[in-house]
Amino acid sequence: MTARKPSESAAPDDALERVRRALETEEPPPLATLAAAVGLSRTHLARAFRQRYGLPPAAYARAQRFRRLRAGLAQADSVSAAVAAAGFGSDSRVYERSDALLGMSPARWRQGGAGVAIRYTTLGTPFGRVLVAATARGLCAVEIGDDDDALITGLRAAFPRATLSRVDDGRDAWLAPALARIAAEIAGSEAPVPPIDVTGTAFQWRVWQALTRIPRGSTVSYAGLAAAIGAPNAARAVGSACGSNRLALVVPCHRVIREDGSLGGWRWGLARKRAVLEAERAAVGALPAARPPRARMGR
């Protein structure tokens, strides 16, 4: 058997970790330079990096720049200063992509989301009290808790400068699609995913979209979901994306479990995760574990 060329062999984890750290600097080296430094071809490095971390090197570096921008907007003297400090060449590049990566324009982010109107309501479910909140663009929060006061306090903490309005009319145009989806989840029936207005990286969006395609009553492992989105070595990153989900029941991260069959974690508690899964399985006749879903990538 002919031995593979060094550039075609499996990329060592330490080499990929060196590349990842380099991409997190303010001025990351070109891909060709990084590839030469770790002894891989550009093509193989790009493929191995995506399999390990869930994003191509360029997209990972861009996400890190936006992370620095989010942190800098609250402290810099101006938007332009924060943009420059984050490593972007111009304001225009930021505004072109800020809607997907910041959730709002850089100027509004710097103002703490001031001017954003959010309507919310609370309702009782078999799993506890649920708070549902939406902007004019779509659903921005679905939280589960023990009492309304704590849930509303959490909403105010998440959106400290937004205008919050309680609306308990189930026909409200902003909230009705989300309420229909939640009701369907509890009843074991079908309803479309409502419009969503949340902030996430490109990788997080891929994971969240894949979550909505896991059949009700079924579960998928973190590794299985990573393979389904084309990043088979990114199970840990998938777990992190699941942990970042703030839309309980609507984006069903509760359907992802560990490889050994244990539940893993859940933002809203393992007892609730177990109860939700048991209710779903009872509603659909205890379906077996699902095959990893074929997710349509991208936002």
Long-range contacts (C-beta under 8 A, 24 or more apart in sequence): 6-39, 6-40, 7-39, 7-40, 7-41, 7-44, 8-41, 8-44, 10-48, 11-38, 11-40, 11-44, 11-45, 11-48, 11-49, 11-52, 12-38, 13-52, 15-39, 15-40, 16-48, 16-49, 16-52, 16-53, 19-45, 19-49, 19-57, 20-49, 20-53, 20-60, 23-57, 23-60, 23-61, 23-64, 24-61, 24-64, 26-68, 26-85, 26-86, 26-87, 27-87, 28-61, 31-57, 31-58, 50-230, 50-231, 51-230, 51-231, 51-232, 51-233, 51-234, 52-231, 52-233, 52-234, 53-231, 53-234, 53-237, 54-203, 54-206, 54-226, 54-229, 54-231, 54-234, 54-237, 54-238, 55-201, 55-202, 55-203, 59-202, 59-203, 62-97, 63-101, 63-201, 63-202, 63-203, 66-97, 66-98, 66-101, 66-102, 66-201, 69-94, 69-102, 69-106, 70-102, 70-109, 73-106, 73-109, 73-110, 74-110, 74-112, 79-106, 79-107, 79-110, 82-106, 82-110, 100-202, 100-205, 100-299, 101-199, 101-201, 101-202, 102-199, 103-197, 103-198, 103-199, 111-161, 112-160, 112-161, 113-159, 113-160, 113-161, 113-162, 114-161, 114-162, 115-162, 115-163, 116-159, 116-161, 116-162, 116-163, 117-162, 117-163, 117-165, 118-155, 118-159, 118-162, 118-163, 118-164, 118-165, 119-164, 119-165, 119-166, 119-167, 119-172, 119-174, 119-175, 120-152, 120-155, 120-164, 120-165, 120-166, 120-167, 120-175, 121-166, 121-167, 121-168, 121-170, 121-172, 121-175, 121-179, 122-148, 122-151, 122-152, 123-179, 123-182, 125-182, 125-186, 126-186, 126-275, 126-279, 127-268, 127-272, 127-275, 127-276, 127-279, 128-268, 128-272, 130-182, 130-248, 130-249, 131-155, 132-175, 132-178, 132-179, 132-182, 133-164, 134-174, 134-175, 134-178, 134-194, 134-197, 135-174, 135-197, 136-174, 137-195, 137-197, 138-194, 138-195, 138-196, 138-197, 139-177, 139-178, 139-194, 139-195, 139-196, 139-197, 139-198, 139-247, 139-250, 140-196, 140-197, 140-198, 140-246, 141-246, 141-247, 142-178, 142-182, 142-246, 142-247, 142-248, 142-249, 142-250, 143-246, 143-248, 143-268, 144-248, 144-249, 144-268, 144-272, 145-268, 158-246, 178-250, 181-249, 181-250, 182-249, 182-250, 185-216, 185-249, 185-250, 185-252, 185-280, 186-249, 186-279, 187-283, 188-216, 188-217, 188-279, 188-280, 188-282, 188-283, 188-284, 193-250, 193-251, 194-250, 196-247, 196-250, 196-251, 198-246, 198-247, 200-241, 200-244, 202-298, 202-299, 203-231, 203-234, 203-237, 203-241, 204-241, 204-244, 205-298, 205-299, 206-295, 206-297, 206-298, 207-238, 207-241, 207-242, 208-241, 208-245, 208-247, 208-251, 209-295, 209-296, 209-297, 209-298, 209-299, 210-293, 210-295, 211-242, 211-245, 211-251, 211-252, 211-253, 211-255, 211-256, 212-251, 212-252, 213-293, 213-294, 213-295, 214-252, 214-255, 214-256, 214-290, 214-293, 215-284, 215-287, 215-290, 215-293, 216-252, 216-280, 216-283, 216-284, 216-287, 217-280, 217-281, 217-283, 217-284, 217-285, 217-286, 217-287, 218-255, 218-287, 218-288, 218-289, 218-290, 219-255, 219-256, 219-257, 219-277, 219-289, 219-290, 220-255, 220-256, 220-257, 220-289, 220-290, 220-291, 220-292, 220-293, 221-256, 221-257, 221-258, 221-259, 222-256, 222-257, 222-258, 222-259, 222-264, 223-259, 224-291, 224-292, 225-256, 225-292, 225-293, 227-292, 228-292, 228-293, 228-294, 228-295, 229-295, 229-297, 230-297, 239-264, 239-265, 243-267, 249-276, 255-280, 255-290
